Amino acid sequence: MNRAQKIAWVFVITTLLVIVVSITTIVILYFKVGMPNALYGFGTIGIAGLGGFAMLFIKKDKGKVACDERDELIRKRDALAGFTTAYLFVCAACMTPFFILGPKGSISVKWLPQIFIGACVSQFAAQSVAILAQYGRGGKGEQS
């Protein structure tokens, strides 16, 4: 398993754990403070950013060739998958209130950081899944 796969696994696991923590926080806050304020539990999704520190702790691959043409192609594809997912997330987050509230409706600016965090998490999650899907189950150069 190469470095990119290890980092992707760390981020996928971190993101899944944070989603569970976020849902649990929302449920607990729902019973304590009610539903509108319980949605602040989505703020815990920002903890998924800790997965980004994996790059600091996972050492670079040892060997003469750090990456080849296949690795470069995978990097291009996972970047495209991440961008597309973040773009679609922002489009959905912007257009959904428009269709629900109508053209004269408005939303609070308190939703903007949550839209930003959601776009970031969706981008990194899609990139990680794309890396893992393209490399498959095996390590670098292995087919499974």
matplotlib code that plots the C-alpha trace (Angstrom):
import matplotlib.pyplot as plt

x = [0.0, 1.5, 1.4, -1.5, -3.6, -2.7, -3.6, -6.9, -7.7, -7.0, -9.2, -12.1, -12.0, -11.7, -14.6, -16.9, -16.1, -16.8, -20.1, -21.2, -20.1, -22.0, -25.2, -24.8, -24.3, -27.3, -29.5, -28.2, -28.7, -32.2, -33.3, -31.5, -32.1, -34.6, -34.3, -33.2, -30.2, -29.5, -28.3, -25.2, -24.0, -23.0, -20.1, -18.4, -17.8, -14.9, -13.0, -12.6, -9.9, -7.7, -7.4, -5.3, -2.5, -2.0, 0.4, 2.7, 2.8, 2.8, 6.3, 7.1, 7.6, 11.1, 12.5, 13.9, 10.6, 8.2, 5.4, 4.9, 2.5, -0.3, 0.1, 0.0, -3.2, -4.8, -3.9, -5.5, -8.7, -9.0, -8.6, -11.3, -13.6, -13.0, -13.6, -16.8, -18.2, -17.4, -18.9, -22.1, -22.3, -22.1, -24.7, -27.1, -26.5, -27.2, -30.1, -32.1, -33.0, -33.9, -36.4, -37.8, -38.1, -38.6, -36.8, -37.8, -36.7, -33.5, -31.2, -29.0, -25.3, -24.7, -25.2, -22.2, -19.4, -21.4, -21.7, -17.9, -17.1, -19.5, -17.8, -14.4, -15.3, -17.1, -14.1, -11.6, -13.9, -14.5, -10.7, -10.0, -12.6, -11.4, -7.8, -8.9, -11.1, -8.5, -5.7, -8.0, -7.4, -3.8, -0.8, 1.2, 1.4, -0.7, -3.9, -6.6]
y = [0.0, 3.3, 6.6, 8.0, 5.0, 5.2, 8.9, 8.2, 5.4, 7.7, 10.4, 8.0, 6.5, 10.0, 11.3, 8.3, 8.6, 12.4, 11.8, 9.4, 11.9, 14.7, 12.7, 11.7, 15.4, 16.5, 13.8, 14.8, 18.5, 17.8, 16.4, 19.1, 22.4, 21.6, 21.2, 24.6, 24.8, 21.1, 21.7, 23.3, 19.7, 19.8, 22.0, 18.9, 17.8, 20.3, 17.7, 15.7, 18.2, 16.3, 13.6, 16.2, 15.7, 12.2, 13.6, 14.7, 11.2, 8.9, 8.6, 8.9, 5.7, 4.4, 3.5, 4.9, 5.7, 7.8, 7.8, 6.7, 7.5, 5.5, 7.4, 10.8, 9.7, 8.6, 12.0, 13.8, 11.7, 12.0, 15.8, 15.9, 13.7, 15.9, 19.2, 17.8, 16.6, 19.9, 21.9, 19.8, 20.1, 23.9, 24.0, 21.9, 23.9, 27.2, 26.1, 24.0, 27.1, 28.9, 26.2, 25.8, 29.5, 31.0, 34.0, 36.4, 34.2, 34.5, 32.4, 33.4, 33.8, 31.3, 28.6, 29.8, 28.2, 25.0, 25.0, 25.7, 22.8, 20.5, 21.3, 20.7, 17.4, 16.2, 17.2, 15.3, 12.3, 12.0, 12.3, 9.6, 7.3, 7.9, 7.0, 3.8, 2.8, 3.4, 1.6, -1.3, -3.6, -4.3, -2.1, -0.1, -2.1, -5.0, -6.0, -7.7]
z = [0.0, -1.0, 0.9, -1.0, -0.1, 3.5, 3.7, 1.9, 4.4, 7.4, 5.9, 5.1, 8.6, 10.2, 8.2, 9.0, 12.7, 12.6, 10.8, 13.6, 16.3, 14.5, 14.3, 17.9, 18.9, 17.0, 18.6, 22.1, 21.4, 20.1, 23.4, 25.4, 23.5, 20.7, 16.9, 15.5, 17.9, 17.6, 14.0, 15.5, 16.0, 12.3, 13.4, 14.8, 11.1, 11.2, 13.3, 10.0, 9.2, 11.6, 8.9, 7.0, 9.5, 8.2, 5.7, 8.5, 10.1, 7.2, 5.8, 2.1, 0.1, 0.0, -3.3, -6.5, -8.1, -6.0, -8.6, -12.1, -15.0, -13.3, -10.1, -12.0, -13.8, -10.5, -9.0, -11.9, -11.7, -7.9, -8.1, -10.8, -8.6, -5.6, -7.5, -9.1, -5.8, -4.0, -6.9, -6.9, -3.1, -3.3, -6.2, -4.2, -1.0, -2.9, -5.0, -2.5, -0.4, -3.6, -4.6, -1.1, 0.0, -3.5, -5.1, -2.4, 0.5, 2.4, 4.6, 7.5, 7.0, 9.8, 7.1, 5.0, 7.2, 7.2, 3.5, 3.3, 5.7, 3.8, 0.5, 2.0, 3.6, 0.4, -1.7, 0.4, 0.9, -2.8, -3.5, -0.9, -2.3, -5.8, -4.8, -3.0, -5.9, -8.6, -6.7, -5.8, -2.9, -3.6, -3.0, -5.6, -8.8, -7.5, -9.1, -7.1]

ax = plt.figure().add_subplot(projection="3d")
ax.plot(x, y, z, "-o")
ax.set_aspect("equal")
plt.show()
